[in-house]
Amino acid sequence: MSEPGEQEVIVVIDDDAAMRLSCRKILSKAGYEVETFEDGVQGLEGVSRLKPGLVVVDLKMPGLSGLEVIARVHEMDPQAVLVVITGYATIDTAVEAMKAGAYDFLPKPFSPEELRLIVNRGLERRRLSLEARRGEMERELLKRRFVTFVSHQLQTPLAAVHQYLSVLRQFEDQGDVELKRREWLERCLKRTEEMQALIHDWLTLARLESDRLGREPVKVDVGQAVTNILATYEPLAAAERVTLEARLPEEGCWAKGDPNCISVLLDNLIVNAIKYNRPEGRVTVSSARKDEEVEVAVADTGVGIPPEQQQFLFDEFFRVRGEAAKKTPGTGLGLAICRRIVTELGGCIAVESQPGAGSTFRVRLPAWREPAAEAGGSESTT
């Protein structure tokens, strides 16, 4: 594929000199760089040298036939687009050409506009195909980097656990072994908890990548989800001396989406608000229906986030730099998971924060709309 601003190269292979000249004039005026060849052997050499985006080839030629040329061009470049031209156009020859790998079929004689149209269409198909392939390669590279990073993150605590246990085994006959055993077993437990958290978040991202959100969305009671999660984290909040508060409308808030994913989203935001808070702080979770969306806000009175770091918050493995982050365990995947869920559900997520004054994460999700009533009933919303 040519770089932006460069001419796209087209190769024309035809034993008819007048046809080669005509194609060159038509396509050159359209802005393409055109090279012509009078037989299949020369044409294949030109394809190998020029790396064209599209090849126009006559089906009936002496020596190598058009079908043989098509097969060999595909061996050189599977992404090359081939357009067959022939003066012996029949349905059978068209089908034969398509089976061989031709993109399209143009019977002779044809107008300049017909040729330009089919070439433009073929090159657009090639562009889209190359972009899709490049996107797939980029995704594969990201996955490999992700696996490498997670594997490295797992190796560090695993090596520490192995070291602690190895030393304990050597000290088993010494008098102070019991004291050391307790201390190092606690360290082992802490390290294994870190690994469990990382694996949990990793698997959550993997489930999202596998398009689990592609299922039919359902009606989700956001208020009930918030209430359940706050009840789950009451012991953690009490241990951190943080007060939990819910401000939910009496009439309820109903979002459209996947209930498990919305629970994961709210869970991540609420537990972060507790962990990154200050003693005697507060976490307030509110929800409201706004037009065709449900907004959920999770506000804390914690350490806040420096402005220069806020743009990276939703990147995988990013953690806010500072003393609070050092003291608080985490994988750096929670907010990346939140963004992925919100995006897949058709919503958005944003943060407002000031250092020392706390943070507020706002999530907007599509609101549930009741299906139109049968027998001509009007559509209602809740």
Order of alpha helices (4+ residues) and beta strands (2+ residues): beta-alpha-beta-alpha-beta-alpha-beta-alpha-beta-alpha-alpha-beta-alpha-alpha-beta-beta-alpha-beta-beta-alpha-alpha-alpha-beta-beta
